[in-house]
Amino acid sequence: MTDALDDIAAILERTGDYRVLRRLGPFVPPAEEPAEPTFVGLILDTETTGIDVTADEVIELGIVKFEYGASGRIYRVLERFNQLHQPSIPIPEAVVRLTGITDADVAGQRIDDAAVEALAAEARVIIAHNARFDRQMCERRWPIFVSRNWACSCHQIPWRAEGHEGMRLGHLLADHGHFHNGHRAIDDCEALLAVLARPLRLSGRLALAALLEAARRPTVRLWASDAPIALKDRLKDRNYRWSPRRRCWYVDLDEEQIEIERTFLSREIYRGTLPSGLPADRFTARDRFSTRADPEA
């Protein structure tokens, strides 16, 4: 029956009028052994009672531990971890609708903290598709995540520049001809593993290689202190954001872009006189996406 359905799918695809999505299968490792140094990475996803990283709770944690090479090639899955956890409050109805996880599912369940800490201790890098959220949720529950290197597959890979219309995991998977059961932690981890193992559409680089390169680069946050309010639209057009807490515009840049940005500020914002000691913060994968790098924290 499967062969017959595959034949039908192939016929539909050949017409050019249909796109066929196939259910994502298990990761298939390369046949050959690694001929390069290898490391351990984790792909991590959480399901939670809400989106407030200071108050909401993890109700499901999924982790795929994998071996990867310096080239960004993924060689094999080493371990899969998925556990539920009973929160201190009933699971909100909106979360039940999104994830399918009910109070009955989590009753009496508790995530094994020691197992999570052991996995995190081995990881060279931890990857999440929205690292700003997942990292902050995990750091509050498991302090070991504070000292780990993190990377964000959603925001640190140039998906749009590589020909993808969206950055959501389901959209990226569909671009490769697959679908999965989204909004369950381990299923999202498996989907992200598949996406990272593939070459990017236009450049042909492995997605994981592009992500690791971005994660290694330091980020500098430049603050445009005392910028004239009349020029705020110029700053917004340049991707500056407003910090209500510091009442100041800021932009996050790769380190090598800083002098270019200072020149822009001097010429376009401060009219030739750049304030001395313009504030700047520097972040690496060790603190990027954490509360320590949150301008409002």
C-alpha positions as CSV (number, residue, x, y, z in Angstrom):
1,M,0.0,0.0,0.0
2,T,2.9,2.4,0.8
3,D,4.5,1.9,-2.6
4,A,1.1,2.6,-4.3
5,L,0.7,5.8,-2.3
6,D,4.3,6.8,-3.1
7,D,3.5,6.3,-6.8
8,I,0.4,8.5,-6.5
9,A,2.4,11.2,-4.7
10,A,5.1,11.1,-7.4
11,I,2.5,11.5,-10.2
12,L,1.0,14.5,-8.4
13,E,4.4,16.1,-7.9
14,R,5.3,15.6,-11.6
15,T,2.3,17.7,-12.7
16,G,3.8,20.8,-11.1
17,D,0.3,21.6,-9.7
18,Y,0.7,19.9,-6.4
19,R,3.1,19.8,-3.5
20,V,3.2,16.6,-1.4
21,L,4.2,16.7,2.2
22,R,5.4,13.4,3.7
23,R,5.4,12.6,7.4
24,L,8.9,13.1,8.9
25,G,10.6,9.8,9.6
26,P,13.4,9.0,12.0
27,F,16.8,10.5,11.5
28,V,19.0,8.4,9.1
29,P,22.7,8.7,10.0
30,P,25.4,8.8,7.4
31,A,26.8,5.4,6.4
32,E,30.4,6.5,6.9
33,E,32.2,7.1,10.2
34,P,33.2,10.7,11.0
35,A,36.6,11.7,9.6
36,E,36.7,14.9,11.7
37,P,36.5,16.0,15.3
38,T,33.0,15.5,16.8
39,F,31.1,17.1,19.6
40,V,27.9,16.6,21.6
41,G,25.0,18.9,21.0
42,L,21.5,19.1,22.4
43,I,18.3,20.2,20.6
44,L,15.8,21.2,23.3
45,D,12.2,22.2,23.4
46,T,9.8,23.0,26.2
47,E,6.0,23.1,26.5
48,T,4.9,25.4,29.3
49,T,1.8,26.8,31.1
50,G,2.3,30.1,29.4
51,I,4.8,32.6,28.0
52,D,5.9,34.5,31.2
53,V,9.4,33.3,31.8
54,T,9.3,34.6,35.3
55,A,6.2,32.8,36.5
56,D,5.1,30.0,34.1
57,E,6.2,26.4,34.4
58,V,7.6,23.7,32.2
59,I,5.1,20.9,31.7
60,E,7.1,19.0,29.1
61,L,10.8,18.9,28.2
62,G,12.1,17.2,25.1
63,I,15.8,16.8,24.3
64,V,17.6,15.1,21.4
65,K,21.3,14.5,22.2
66,F,23.3,14.2,19.0
67,E,26.9,13.9,17.6
68,Y,28.0,16.5,15.1
69,G,31.3,17.4,13.4
70,A,33.3,20.6,13.1
71,S,31.9,20.8,9.6
72,G,28.3,21.0,10.9
73,R,27.4,17.6,9.7
74,I,25.2,15.6,12.1
75,Y,26.3,12.0,12.5
76,R,24.0,10.2,14.9
77,V,21.4,10.6,17.6
78,L,22.9,9.6,20.9
79,E,19.8,9.8,23.2
80,R,16.2,11.0,23.2
81,F,14.7,12.4,26.4
82,N,11.0,13.4,26.9
83,Q,9.3,13.8,30.2
84,L,6.1,15.5,31.5
85,H,5.8,17.5,34.7
86,Q,2.8,18.4,36.9
87,P,2.7,22.2,37.4
88,S,1.5,23.9,40.6
89,I,-1.6,25.2,38.7
90,P,-4.1,23.6,36.3
91,I,-2.9,23.7,32.7
92,P,-4.7,26.7,31.0
93,E,-7.2,25.7,28.4
94,A,-5.3,27.5,25.6
95,V,-2.3,25.4,26.3
96,V,-4.3,22.2,26.3
97,R,-5.7,23.2,22.9
98,L,-2.3,24.0,21.5
99,T,-0.3,21.0,22.9
100,G,-3.0,18.4,23.7
101,I,-1.4,18.0,27.1
102,T,-4.0,17.7,29.9
103,D,-4.0,17.8,33.6
104,A,-4.6,14.0,33.5
105,D,-1.5,13.5,31.4
106,V,0.8,15.3,33.9
107,A,-0.8,14.1,37.1
108,G,1.9,12.8,39.4
109,Q,4.6,13.3,36.8
110,R,8.0,15.0,37.5
111,I,10.9,15.7,35.2
112,D,14.1,13.9,36.4
113,D,16.3,16.9,37.3
114,A,19.5,14.8,37.6
115,A,19.0,13.3,34.1
116,V,18.5,16.8,32.7
117,E,21.6,18.1,34.4
118,A,23.7,15.2,33.1
119,L,22.6,15.8,29.6
120,A,23.3,19.5,29.8
121,A,26.8,18.9,31.3
122,E,27.9,17.0,28.2
123,A,26.7,19.5,25.6
124,R,29.1,21.7,23.6
125,V,26.0,23.7,22.4
126,I,22.3,23.7,23.2
127,I,20.0,24.6,20.3
128,A,16.4,25.8,20.6
129,H,14.1,27.2,17.9
130,N,13.2,30.1,20.2
131,A,16.2,30.2,22.5
132,R,15.3,33.5,24.2
133,F,12.2,31.7,25.6
134,D,13.5,28.2,26.2
135,R,16.8,29.3,27.7
136,Q,15.1,31.6,30.2
137,M,12.6,28.9,31.2
138,C,15.3,26.3,31.6
139,E,17.7,28.5,33.5
140,R,15.1,29.2,36.1
141,R,14.3,25.5,36.7
142,W,17.8,24.0,36.1
143,P,20.7,26.4,37.0
144,I,23.2,24.3,35.0
145,F,21.8,25.9,31.8
146,V,23.2,29.2,32.9
147,S,26.8,28.2,32.1
148,R,26.0,26.5,28.7
149,N,26.5,27.8,25.2
150,W,23.1,28.4,23.5
151,A,22.2,28.9,19.8
152,C,18.8,30.0,18.3
153,S,17.9,28.2,15.1
154,C,15.1,30.6,14.5
155,H,17.0,33.9,14.6
156,Q,20.6,32.9,13.9
157,I,20.2,31.3,10.5
158,P,19.3,33.7,7.6
159,W,16.2,31.7,6.5
160,R,14.6,34.4,4.4
161,A,17.9,35.2,2.6
162,E,18.2,31.5,1.9
163,G,14.8,31.5,0.1
164,H,12.4,30.5,2.9
165,E,9.2,32.5,3.3
166,G,8.9,31.9,7.1
167,M,11.0,30.9,10.1
168,R,8.5,28.8,11.9
169,L,9.6,25.2,12.3
170,G,6.5,23.8,10.5
171,H,7.1,26.1,7.5
172,L,10.8,25.2,7.3
173,L,10.0,21.5,7.4
174,A,7.3,21.9,4.7
175,D,9.9,23.6,2.5
176,H,11.8,20.3,2.6
177,G,8.6,18.3,1.8
178,H,7.8,17.1,5.2
179,F,5.3,17.6,8.1
180,H,5.3,16.6,11.8
181,N,3.1,16.6,14.9
182,G,4.0,20.1,16.2
183,H,3.7,21.5,19.7
184,R,4.9,18.4,21.5
185,A,8.5,18.8,22.8
186,I,10.2,15.7,21.4
187,D,8.4,16.0,18.0
188,D,9.6,19.5,17.6
189,C,13.2,18.4,18.5
190,E,13.1,15.7,15.9
191,A,11.8,18.2,13.3
192,L,14.6,20.7,14.1
193,L,17.2,18.0,13.9
194,A,16.0,17.2,10.4
195,V,16.0,20.8,9.3
196,L,19.5,21.4,10.7
197,A,20.9,18.3,9.0
198,R,20.0,19.7,5.5
199,P,21.7,22.1,3.2
200,L,20.4,25.7,3.0
201,R,18.4,26.4,-0.1
202,L,20.6,28.9,-1.9
203,S,24.1,28.8,-0.4
204,G,24.1,25.0,0.0
205,R,25.8,25.3,3.4
206,L,24.6,22.8,6.0
207,A,22.1,24.6,8.2
208,L,23.9,23.5,11.4
209,A,27.2,24.9,10.1
210,A,25.6,28.3,9.5
211,L,24.1,28.3,13.0
212,L,27.3,27.3,14.7
213,E,29.2,30.1,12.9
214,A,26.7,32.6,14.0
215,A,26.7,31.4,17.5
216,R,30.5,31.7,17.8
217,R,30.4,35.4,16.8
218,P,30.2,37.9,19.7
219,T,27.2,40.2,19.7
220,V,27.6,43.9,20.6
221,R,24.6,45.9,21.8
222,L,25.2,49.5,21.0
223,W,23.1,52.1,22.8
224,A,22.2,55.4,21.0
225,S,22.1,57.4,24.3
226,D,20.5,60.9,24.1
227,A,19.5,60.4,20.4
228,P,17.2,63.3,19.3
229,I,13.6,62.1,19.4
230,A,12.9,63.7,16.0
231,L,15.3,61.1,14.5
232,K,13.6,58.0,16.0
233,D,12.3,56.8,12.7
234,R,15.8,56.8,11.2
235,L,16.8,54.5,14.1
236,K,13.8,52.3,13.6
237,D,14.6,52.0,9.9
238,R,18.1,50.8,11.0
239,N,16.6,48.1,13.2
240,Y,17.1,49.9,16.5
241,R,14.7,49.0,19.3
242,W,13.4,51.1,22.2
243,S,14.2,50.0,25.8
244,P,11.4,51.4,28.1
245,R,13.5,50.6,31.1
246,R,16.6,52.5,30.0
247,R,14.6,55.0,27.8
248,C,17.1,54.5,25.0
249,W,17.4,53.1,21.5
250,Y,19.7,50.1,21.0
251,V,20.8,47.7,18.2
252,D,22.5,44.3,18.4
253,L,25.3,43.8,15.9
254,D,28.1,41.5,15.0
255,E,31.4,42.8,16.4
256,E,32.8,43.7,13.0
257,Q,29.9,46.0,12.2
258,I,30.4,48.3,15.2
259,E,32.7,50.9,13.5
260,I,30.3,51.1,10.5
261,E,27.4,51.7,13.0
262,R,29.4,54.4,14.9
263,T,30.0,56.2,11.6
264,F,26.3,56.1,10.9
265,L,25.4,57.5,14.3
266,S,28.0,60.2,14.1
267,R,26.8,61.3,10.6
268,E,23.1,60.8,10.7
269,I,22.0,61.0,14.4
270,Y,24.5,63.1,16.3
271,R,25.4,65.4,13.3
272,G,29.1,64.9,13.3
273,T,29.8,64.7,17.1
274,L,29.6,61.2,18.5
275,P,29.1,61.3,22.3
276,S,32.2,60.0,24.1
277,G,31.8,56.7,25.9
278,L,28.7,55.6,23.9
279,P,27.5,52.6,25.9
280,A,28.0,49.1,24.5
281,D,27.4,45.6,25.9
282,R,29.1,42.4,24.6
283,F,27.5,39.0,24.6
284,T,28.6,35.5,23.5
285,A,26.8,32.2,23.3
286,R,27.4,31.8,27.0
287,D,24.9,34.6,27.9
288,R,23.1,35.5,24.7
289,F,19.3,34.9,24.9
290,S,19.5,34.8,28.8
291,T,17.9,37.2,31.2
292,R,21.4,38.6,31.6
293,A,21.2,39.8,28.0
294,D,17.6,41.1,28.3
295,P,17.6,44.9,28.1
296,E,14.4,45.0,30.2
297,A,15.6,42.5,32.9
